[in-house]
Amino acid sequence: MTITQAELENLKEKARQIRLDILEMTTRAGSGHPSSSWSATEIVVALYFGAILRHRPNDPWWSERDRFIMSKGHAAPLLYAALAHAGYFDRDELWRLRQIDSPVQGHPVQGLLPGVEATTGSLGQGLSLGIGHVLAGRLTQLNYRVYVLLGDGECEAGQIWESAMAAAHFKTASLTAILDYNKYQETGPISREMALEPLADKWRSFGWHVEEVDGHNISAIIDKLELVQTITDQPSIIIAHTVKGKGVSFVEADYTFHGRALTPEQAVRAREEINAAR
């Protein structure tokens, strides 16, 4: 599918609005993971608003819907904002992030909000869940695809590689993993903490089809997501090269924003930068 320039501008604007909502949610809560959410914003926008995911916000448990699993569950603000903008629930729910008895928890909890497919946050588990969805669809003869958003830090977990091996063994061609490769985890650079390279070769060696993309180029992401739909004999992974904290310069420059919200004063500066990208 070729998207028009007008459609692309609309998607970019959607990404800007979602970044602002992530900022507002986490600042009001005084906690959360804004930088991890911002790095994957274009990826999630491409999925939900780029005509990739088959889904029905007014019928969230439609049996033939495509499944999206946010394995890097700490980026829950991004998932919540996308679901609200897609019409799954009222946007005012976003401002209840991390409040006691709120369905908008710090990590996604399946069953609390429509559109949340899996409870995630214990890192390394989302890919296993995705394989389970694929195999369940095979057993029930339902024709849906499953997309799993991985963090690069969680790719240090052994369960990811056990899942990678299982996915290839069971020929889960309807499974697409997308890796938010922003090169940082909570404690520092991936290359220092537990190097992943040669990353693409590792996935290929496990039997996966591998693509790489600029994770902030929405049209390129959509092209890759469409391409992997044509792969019929193996699972696919799209390694999306991203910038942690994308859209706010002082957050991009400081990985320690991984697990902390901006102060109200910092939020003013951040809002100005995000709005300037309009």
C-alpha positions as CSV (number, residue, x, y, z in Angstrom):
1,M,0.0,0.0,0.0
2,T,1.3,3.4,-0.9
3,I,0.3,6.1,1.5
4,T,-0.3,9.6,0.3
5,Q,1.5,12.6,1.7
6,A,-1.7,13.8,3.3
7,E,-2.1,10.4,5.1
8,L,1.6,10.5,6.2
9,E,1.1,14.0,7.6
10,N,-1.9,12.7,9.5
11,L,0.1,9.8,11.0
12,K,2.9,12.2,12.0
13,E,0.4,14.4,13.7
14,K,-1.1,11.4,15.5
15,A,2.4,10.5,16.8
16,R,2.8,14.1,18.0
17,Q,-0.5,14.0,19.9
18,I,0.4,10.6,21.4
19,R,3.8,11.9,22.6
20,L,2.0,14.8,24.3
21,D,-0.4,12.5,26.0
22,I,2.5,10.3,27.2
23,L,4.1,13.4,28.6
24,E,0.9,14.5,30.3
25,M,0.1,11.1,31.8
26,T,3.5,10.5,33.3
27,T,4.0,14.0,34.5
28,R,0.6,14.0,36.3
29,A,1.4,10.6,37.8
30,G,4.9,11.7,38.8
31,S,6.2,8.3,37.6
32,G,6.4,6.1,34.6
33,H,8.5,5.5,31.5
34,P,8.2,8.4,29.1
35,S,11.5,7.8,27.2
36,S,10.8,4.2,26.6
37,S,7.3,5.1,25.3
38,W,8.5,7.8,23.0
39,S,11.1,5.6,21.3
40,A,8.4,3.3,20.0
41,T,5.7,5.9,19.2
42,E,6.0,5.7,15.4
43,I,6.0,1.9,15.5
44,V,2.7,1.8,17.4
45,V,1.1,4.6,15.3
46,A,2.0,2.6,12.1
47,L,0.3,-0.5,13.6
48,Y,-2.9,1.1,14.8
49,F,-3.4,3.9,12.4
50,G,-1.5,2.8,9.3
51,A,-4.0,0.1,8.2
52,I,-1.8,-2.7,9.5
53,L,-3.7,-4.1,12.5
54,R,-7.2,-5.5,11.8
55,H,-9.1,-4.4,14.9
56,R,-12.5,-3.1,15.9
57,P,-12.5,-0.6,18.8
58,N,-16.2,-1.0,19.2
59,D,-15.8,-4.8,19.3
60,P,-12.5,-5.2,21.1
61,W,-12.8,-9.0,21.5
62,W,-13.7,-9.7,17.9
63,S,-12.3,-13.2,17.5
64,E,-10.6,-12.6,14.2
65,R,-8.8,-9.4,15.3
66,D,-5.0,-9.2,15.0
67,R,-3.3,-9.2,18.3
68,F,-0.8,-6.7,19.6
69,I,1.3,-7.5,22.7
70,M,3.4,-4.9,24.4
71,S,6.1,-7.1,25.7
72,K,8.1,-4.1,27.0
73,G,5.3,-3.5,29.4
74,H,6.9,-0.4,31.0
75,A,5.9,1.4,27.8
76,A,2.3,1.1,28.8
77,P,1.6,4.8,28.5
78,L,2.2,4.5,24.7
79,L,-0.2,1.5,24.5
80,Y,-2.9,3.3,26.5
81,A,-2.6,6.5,24.5
82,A,-2.9,4.6,21.2
83,L,-5.9,2.7,22.4
84,A,-7.6,5.9,23.6
85,H,-6.9,7.6,20.2
86,A,-8.2,4.6,18.4
87,G,-11.5,4.8,20.3
88,Y,-11.2,1.9,22.7
89,F,-12.0,4.0,25.7
90,D,-12.4,7.7,26.7
91,R,-9.2,9.6,26.6
92,D,-9.9,11.0,30.1
93,E,-9.0,7.6,31.4
94,L,-5.4,8.3,30.6
95,W,-5.0,10.9,33.4
96,R,-5.6,8.1,35.9
97,L,-2.3,6.4,35.1
98,R,-0.8,4.6,38.2
99,Q,-3.6,5.7,40.5
100,I,-4.9,3.3,43.1
101,D,-7.8,1.2,41.8
102,S,-7.3,2.6,38.3
103,P,-7.5,0.3,35.2
104,V,-4.6,2.4,33.8
105,Q,-1.9,0.6,35.6
106,G,1.9,1.2,35.3
107,H,2.1,-2.0,33.2
108,P,-0.7,-3.4,31.1
109,V,-3.1,-5.7,32.8
110,Q,-5.3,-7.9,30.6
111,G,-9.0,-7.5,31.5
112,L,-8.8,-4.0,33.0
113,L,-9.0,-2.1,29.7
114,P,-10.4,-3.0,26.3
115,G,-7.7,-3.6,23.8
116,V,-5.1,-4.8,26.2
117,E,-4.3,-8.3,25.0
118,A,-1.8,-9.5,27.7
119,T,-0.5,-8.7,31.1
120,T,3.1,-7.8,30.6
121,G,6.0,-6.1,32.4
122,S,8.0,-9.1,33.6
123,L,10.4,-8.7,30.8
124,G,11.1,-11.4,28.3
125,Q,7.7,-13.0,28.4
126,G,5.8,-11.3,25.6
127,L,7.2,-13.3,22.7
128,S,6.1,-16.5,24.4
129,L,2.6,-15.1,24.8
130,G,2.6,-14.2,21.1
131,I,3.5,-17.7,20.1
132,G,0.6,-18.9,22.3
133,H,-1.8,-16.7,20.5
134,V,-0.5,-17.9,17.1
135,L,-0.9,-21.6,18.1
136,A,-4.4,-20.9,19.6
137,G,-5.4,-19.3,16.2
138,R,-4.1,-22.4,14.4
139,L,-6.1,-24.7,16.7
140,T,-9.3,-22.7,16.3
141,Q,-8.8,-22.0,12.6
142,L,-8.9,-18.3,13.0
143,N,-6.9,-16.2,10.5
144,Y,-5.3,-13.4,12.5
145,R,-1.7,-12.1,12.8
146,V,0.1,-11.5,16.1
147,Y,2.5,-8.6,16.6
148,V,4.9,-8.4,19.6
149,L,6.8,-5.2,20.5
150,L,10.1,-6.1,22.2
151,G,12.6,-4.0,24.1
152,D,16.3,-4.4,23.4
153,G,17.1,-4.7,27.1
154,E,14.7,-7.6,27.5
155,C,16.5,-9.4,24.6
156,E,19.2,-10.2,27.2
157,A,16.7,-12.6,28.8
158,G,17.0,-16.3,28.0
159,Q,13.3,-16.7,27.6
160,I,13.4,-14.5,24.5
161,W,15.8,-16.9,22.8
162,E,13.9,-20.0,23.9
163,S,10.8,-18.3,22.3
164,A,12.7,-17.5,19.2
165,M,13.7,-21.1,18.8
166,A,10.1,-22.3,19.4
167,A,8.6,-19.8,17.0
168,A,10.8,-21.1,14.2
169,H,10.2,-24.7,15.1
170,F,6.4,-24.3,15.0
171,K,6.7,-22.2,11.8
172,T,4.7,-19.3,13.2
173,A,4.6,-17.3,10.0
174,S,1.7,-15.1,11.3
175,L,4.0,-13.9,14.1
176,T,5.9,-10.6,13.7
177,A,8.2,-9.3,16.4
178,I,9.2,-5.6,16.3
179,L,12.3,-4.7,18.3
180,D,12.5,-1.2,19.7
181,Y,16.3,-1.0,19.3
182,N,17.0,2.3,21.1
183,K,20.4,1.0,22.4
184,Y,19.8,1.7,26.1
185,Q,18.3,0.0,29.1
186,E,17.6,1.4,32.6
187,T,21.2,1.0,33.7
188,G,23.0,2.2,30.6
189,P,24.0,1.4,27.1
190,I,23.1,-2.1,25.8
191,S,26.6,-2.4,24.4
192,R,28.0,-2.0,27.9
193,E,25.5,-4.0,29.9
194,M,25.0,-7.0,27.7
195,A,25.9,-6.5,24.1
196,L,23.4,-7.9,21.5
197,E,25.4,-7.6,18.3
198,P,25.5,-9.1,15.8
199,L,21.8,-8.9,16.4
200,A,20.3,-9.5,13.0
201,D,22.5,-12.5,12.4
202,K,21.4,-14.0,15.7
203,W,17.8,-13.8,14.8
204,R,18.5,-15.3,11.4
205,S,20.5,-18.1,13.0
206,F,17.3,-18.9,15.0
207,G,15.3,-19.3,11.8
208,W,13.7,-15.9,11.6
209,H,13.2,-13.6,8.6
210,V,14.8,-10.3,9.5
211,E,14.2,-6.8,8.3
212,E,15.7,-3.5,9.6
213,V,14.2,-0.1,9.5
214,D,14.4,3.5,10.8
215,G,12.0,3.2,13.7
216,H,10.9,6.8,13.4
217,N,10.1,6.7,9.6
218,I,6.4,5.8,9.6
219,S,6.1,5.1,5.9
220,A,9.1,2.9,6.0
221,I,7.8,1.0,9.0
222,I,4.5,0.4,7.2
223,D,6.4,-0.9,4.2
224,K,8.2,-3.4,6.3
225,L,5.1,-4.5,8.1
226,E,3.4,-5.1,4.8
227,L,6.5,-6.9,3.5
228,V,6.6,-9.4,6.3
229,Q,3.0,-10.3,5.8
230,T,4.2,-12.1,2.6
231,I,6.5,-14.4,4.5
232,T,4.8,-17.8,4.7
233,D,7.3,-20.2,6.1
234,Q,8.9,-18.6,9.2
235,P,8.4,-15.9,11.8
236,S,9.6,-12.4,11.1
237,I,11.3,-9.7,13.2
238,I,11.7,-6.0,12.3
239,I,14.6,-4.5,14.0
240,A,13.6,-0.8,14.4
241,H,16.5,1.5,15.1
242,T,15.1,4.2,17.4
243,V,16.2,7.0,19.7
244,K,15.3,6.6,23.4
245,G,13.2,9.6,24.4
246,K,12.7,10.6,20.8
247,G,11.1,14.1,20.4
248,V,12.6,15.8,23.5
249,S,16.3,16.7,23.2
250,F,17.3,16.6,26.8
251,V,15.6,13.3,27.4
252,E,17.3,11.8,24.3
253,A,20.6,12.9,25.8
254,D,20.0,11.3,29.2
255,Y,19.1,7.6,29.5
256,T,18.3,8.0,33.2
257,F,14.9,9.2,32.2
258,H,14.1,5.5,31.4
259,G,12.2,5.1,34.7
260,R,11.3,8.6,35.8
261,A,8.8,11.2,34.8
262,L,9.7,14.7,33.9
263,T,9.2,17.5,36.5
264,P,6.4,20.0,35.7
265,E,9.1,22.5,34.8
266,Q,10.8,20.0,32.4
267,A,7.4,19.1,31.0
268,V,6.9,22.7,29.9
269,R,10.2,22.5,27.9
270,A,9.3,19.1,26.5
271,R,5.8,20.2,25.4
272,E,7.4,23.1,23.5
273,E,9.8,20.8,21.7
274,I,7.0,18.3,20.8
275,N,4.8,21.1,19.6
276,A,7.6,22.6,17.5
277,A,7.7,19.4,15.5
278,R,4.3,20.1,14.1
